[in-house]
Amino acid sequence: MKEKIWGILLHLSPDVWTGAWNTQPMGEVFDEAVWLDLVERTAKAGMNTLVVDVANAIRYDSHPEIAKEGAYSVDWMRKQVKLCREKGIALIPKLNFSTEHDAWLGEYSRMISTSIYYKVAKDLIEEVYEIFDHPEYIHLGMDEESPECIKYSEYAVCRQGELYFHDLKYLCDCVSALGAKPWIWSSPLYDMSELFKEKISKDEVVISPYYYYAFRPEHYTRISSQKLYAEHYAKYYPDLDIEFVEEDPYLVNFRLKALPMMEYGYKYIPCASVDCRCVYNSKEIMEYFKKYANDDQILGYITAPWVMTVDDEKTRVYFEETFRLFREAREQVYGE
């Protein structure tokens, strides 16, 4: 039986979530010493996979024009792949093509669904496949591309329906043609379930369902005690009187879709996080899927601290909690 994925998601560039391209040079958003330390900690934690959001942090041979100021060379990235492999870690590239998270593409993020866009996407996918020495997976992101999520962006673009799935399939085909497996977030699976079942077969992708709070009722948290959560979601749900985390529409949708969609054969790599400051999340997301899902459809788990790879007070806390809570959850739930 194939070993499960036990992994972490880290970022070379934050432009996937800032909504702005190249506003900060690499030196302000990435610390190589921190990166090397995190690689070492990943190995010591017994993790076998590191997903890295490369975005515009590499000066690609095919499209150097999208590189951030101070972007790393292709050769540097190849050395990181080799370093990780020597430590028993598969380094997996992530390029997020969701229009909510594609500012890293520079001007190409304003050419969605054009022939130029398709060529650039294909070029970048093919290049990271070679840079990362033929990885088993390429993560395409594709989360939070919806009218609700993009409406606060200064440049708001959103694909829907047939066009969304045309582009998703195109991106997946680019990956599959290389011999790798496309990996995406669960957003389209939940938000457009019927079209997803129709357009994307169970063998075309692996999916990461993500939820960052508790699953057990005794660990539910009042929204009023989660100031950051309330501030973040207020813009999406201004008319809802939400008192508890479990009343959040996202969790309702998660419970309605996550397990039922597995009946169609889709394979998952669930994602935990300390980002919402819930110490129960890693353990309870593993418990949830171990109890209710077919084990052969759970390819493993990853955790995402959702902070930049730098050294400051916040990142030190988040990284420590990420490794500790994920390791404890794995030991307690899977006995590994």
C-alpha positions in Angstrom: 0.0 0.0 0.0 1.4 3.4 -1.0 2.5 5.6 1.9 0.2 8.5 2.7 1.2 12.1 2.1 2.2 13.9 5.2 2.9 17.4 4.1 3.1 21.2 4.6 2.4 24.1 2.3 4.9 27.0 2.3 5.2 30.1 0.1 8.1 31.7 -1.7 5.9 34.7 -2.8 2.8 36.2 -1.1 1.5 37.7 -4.3 -1.0 34.8 -4.5 -3.0 36.5 -1.7 -2.0 40.1 -1.7 -3.9 40.8 -4.9 -1.0 42.9 -6.1 1.9 42.1 -8.4 5.5 42.7 -7.4 4.7 45.4 -4.8 7.4 43.9 -2.4 10.8 42.6 -3.4 11.8 39.1 -2.4 14.0 40.3 0.4 10.9 41.6 2.3 8.7 38.5 1.9 11.1 35.6 1.9 14.0 34.7 4.1 16.2 31.9 2.8 17.6 31.0 6.2 14.0 30.5 7.5 13.2 28.4 4.4 16.2 26.1 5.0 15.2 25.8 8.7 11.7 24.8 7.7 12.9 22.2 5.2 15.0 20.7 8.1 12.0 20.8 10.5 9.8 19.2 7.8 12.2 16.3 7.6 12.5 16.0 11.4 8.7 16.0 11.8 8.6 12.9 9.6 6.8 14.7 6.7 7.4 13.4 3.2 5.9 16.2 1.2 6.5 19.9 0.9 4.1 21.9 -1.4 5.7 25.2 -2.3 3.8 28.1 -3.9 6.4 29.3 -6.3 4.3 31.9 -8.0 6.5 34.7 -9.3 9.4 34.0 -7.0 11.4 32.3 -9.7 12.8 34.0 -12.8 11.4 31.5 -15.3 13.3 30.9 -18.5 9.9 30.9 -20.4 8.5 34.0 -18.8 11.1 36.1 -16.9 8.8 39.1 -17.2 6.6 38.0 -14.4 9.4 37.6 -11.9 9.4 39.6 -8.6 12.3 41.9 -7.9 15.0 39.7 -6.5 13.4 36.5 -7.7 15.5 33.4 -7.5 17.1 31.6 -10.4 15.9 28.3 -11.9 19.2 26.8 -10.7 18.4 27.8 -7.1 15.1 26.1 -7.3 16.6 23.0 -8.7 19.0 22.9 -5.7 16.0 23.1 -3.3 14.4 20.1 -5.1 17.7 18.2 -4.7 18.0 19.2 -1.0 14.5 18.1 -0.2 14.9 14.8 -2.0 18.1 14.1 0.0 16.0 14.5 3.2 13.2 12.2 2.0 10.9 15.1 1.0 9.0 15.4 -2.3 9.0 19.0 -3.3 5.7 19.8 -5.1 5.3 23.0 -7.1 2.1 25.1 -6.7 0.9 27.7 -9.3 -2.4 29.1 -8.3 -4.5 29.9 -11.4 -7.6 31.1 -9.6 -8.5 34.6 -10.6 -8.7 35.5 -6.9 -5.1 34.5 -6.4 -3.3 35.1 -9.7 -1.8 38.5 -9.3 1.6 36.8 -9.5 1.0 36.4 -13.3 1.4 40.1 -13.7 -0.3 41.5 -16.9 -1.3 37.9 -17.9 -3.8 37.9 -15.0 -5.7 40.4 -17.0 -5.8 38.2 -20.1 -7.9 35.3 -18.6 -9.2 32.7 -21.1 -7.3 34.2 -24.1 -4.9 32.4 -26.3 -2.0 34.3 -24.7 -3.2 33.2 -21.2 -3.4 29.5 -22.3 0.1 29.6 -23.8 1.6 31.3 -20.7 -0.1 28.8 -18.3 1.1 25.8 -20.4 4.7 27.2 -20.6 4.9 27.7 -16.8 3.4 24.3 -16.0 5.8 22.6 -18.3 8.8 24.5 -16.9 8.0 23.8 -13.2 7.6 20.2 -14.1 11.2 20.2 -15.4 12.6 22.4 -12.7 11.1 20.1 -10.0 12.5 17.0 -11.8 9.2 15.5 -12.8 7.1 15.7 -9.6 4.2 13.3 -9.0 1.8 16.3 -8.5 1.5 19.9 -9.6 -0.9 22.0 -7.5 -3.0 24.4 -9.5 -4.8 26.1 -6.7 -8.2 27.2 -8.2 -9.8 28.2 -4.9 -12.2 31.0 -4.1 -12.9 32.0 -7.7 -16.4 33.3 -7.1 -18.4 36.5 -7.3 -18.4 36.7 -3.5 -14.7 36.4 -3.2 -13.5 38.6 -6.0 -16.0 41.5 -5.7 -13.7 43.5 -3.4 -10.7 43.3 -5.7 -9.8 46.5 -7.7 -9.6 44.3 -10.8 -12.4 41.7 -10.4 -12.5 38.8 -12.8 -14.4 35.5 -12.3 -15.0 32.5 -14.5 -18.2 30.6 -14.0 -20.0 27.6 -15.4 -18.8 26.1 -18.7 -15.9 28.6 -19.0 -14.5 27.8 -15.6 -14.5 24.1 -16.3 -13.1 24.6 -19.8 -10.1 26.4 -18.3 -9.8 24.0 -15.3 -9.7 21.0 -17.7 -7.2 22.8 -19.9 -4.9 23.4 -16.9 -5.4 19.8 -15.8 -4.7 18.5 -19.2 -1.4 20.4 -19.3 -0.3 18.7 -16.1 -1.6 15.2 -17.1 0.2 15.4 -20.5 3.5 15.6 -18.6 2.8 12.5 -16.5 1.9 14.3 -13.3 -1.4 14.5 -11.4 -3.2 17.8 -11.1 -3.9 18.8 -7.4 -6.5 21.5 -6.6 -8.4 23.0 -3.7 -12.0 21.9 -3.1 -13.7 25.1 -3.9 -15.1 24.2 -7.3 -16.1 20.7 -6.0 -18.3 22.3 -3.4 -19.5 25.5 -5.2 -20.3 23.9 -8.5 -20.9 20.2 -7.5 -23.1 19.1 -10.4 -20.9 20.6 -13.1 -17.8 19.3 -11.4 -19.2 15.7 -11.5 -20.1 16.2 -15.1 -16.8 17.7 -16.3 -14.1 16.3 -14.0 -13.7 12.6 -13.6 -12.5 11.0 -10.4 -9.1 10.1 -12.0 -8.3 13.5 -13.4 -7.5 15.3 -10.1 -6.7 15.0 -6.5 -8.5 17.5 -4.2 -7.7 19.2 -0.9 -10.8 20.0 1.1 -9.9 22.6 3.7 -11.5 23.7 6.9 -9.6 25.3 9.8 -11.9 25.1 12.8 -13.0 22.3 15.1 -15.3 19.5 14.1 -16.4 18.4 17.6 -19.3 20.4 19.1 -17.5 20.7 22.5 -14.7 22.6 20.7 -16.9 25.0 18.7 -15.9 28.6 19.2 -18.1 31.7 19.5 -17.5 34.1 16.6 -17.4 37.0 19.0 -14.2 35.6 20.5 -12.6 35.4 17.1 -12.0 39.0 16.1 -10.0 38.3 13.0 -12.5 35.7 11.8 -15.4 38.0 12.3 -13.6 40.9 10.5 -12.7 38.7 7.6 -16.1 37.1 7.0 -18.1 40.2 7.7 -17.6 41.3 4.1 -18.9 38.0 2.8 -21.8 37.5 5.1 -22.9 41.0 6.2 -26.6 40.1 6.5 -26.1 36.9 8.6 -26.4 36.8 12.3 -23.7 34.2 13.0 -23.0 33.3 16.6 -21.0 30.1 16.5 -18.3 29.0 14.0 -20.4 26.0 13.0 -23.1 28.3 11.7 -20.6 29.7 9.2 -22.0 28.9 5.7 -18.6 27.4 4.7 -18.8 24.7 7.4 -22.4 24.0 6.5 -21.3 23.6 2.9 -18.3 21.5 3.9 -20.5 19.1 5.8 -23.0 18.8 3.0 -20.4 18.2 0.2 -17.2 16.7 1.5 -18.2 13.2 2.2 -21.1 12.9 -0.3 -18.8 13.9 -3.2 -16.4 11.1 -2.2 -19.1 8.7 -3.3 -18.2 9.6 -6.9 -14.7 8.3 -6.3 -12.7 11.5 -5.9 -9.5 11.2 -3.9 -8.7 13.7 -1.2 -5.7 15.2 0.6 -7.4 17.2 3.4 -5.7 20.4 4.6 -5.5 21.6 8.2 -4.2 24.9 9.4 -3.4 27.0 12.6 -4.4 30.1 10.7 -7.8 30.4 12.5 -6.1 29.8 15.9 -8.0 26.5 16.5 -5.7 24.0 18.3 -8.1 21.2 17.6 -8.2 21.5 13.8 -5.4 19.2 12.8 -6.5 16.3 14.9 -10.2 16.6 14.2 -9.9 16.9 10.5 -7.9 13.7 10.5 -10.5 12.0 12.8 -13.3 13.2 10.6 -12.0 11.7 7.4 -10.5 8.6 9.0 -13.9 7.8 10.6 -16.2 8.6 7.7 -14.2 8.2 4.4 -12.8 5.2 2.6 -9.2 5.0 3.5 -8.0 4.4 0.0 -9.6 7.7 -1.1 -7.6 9.6 1.5 -4.1 10.0 0.0 -2.8 11.8 3.0 -3.0 15.2 4.7 -1.2 18.6 4.5 -1.1 21.6 6.8 -0.9 25.2 5.7 0.3 27.9 8.2 -0.6 30.7 5.7 2.2 33.0 6.7 5.2 34.3 4.7 8.5 32.5 5.0 10.1 35.1 7.1 11.2 35.4 10.7 9.0 37.5 12.9 6.9 37.0 16.1 3.8 35.7 14.3 5.6 33.3 12.0 7.6 31.8 14.8 4.4 31.0 16.7 2.6 29.7 13.6 5.4 27.5 12.4 5.9 26.0 15.9 2.2 25.2 16.2 2.0 23.9 12.7 4.6 21.2 13.1 3.7 20.3 16.7 -0.1 20.0 16.2 0.2 18.2 12.9 2.7 15.7 14.3 0.6 15.1 17.4 -2.6 14.6 15.3 -0.8 12.1 13.1 0.4 10.1 16.1 -2.9 10.2 17.9 -5.2 9.5 15.0 -3.0 7.3 12.8 -0.5 6.0 15.3 2.4 6.9 13.1 
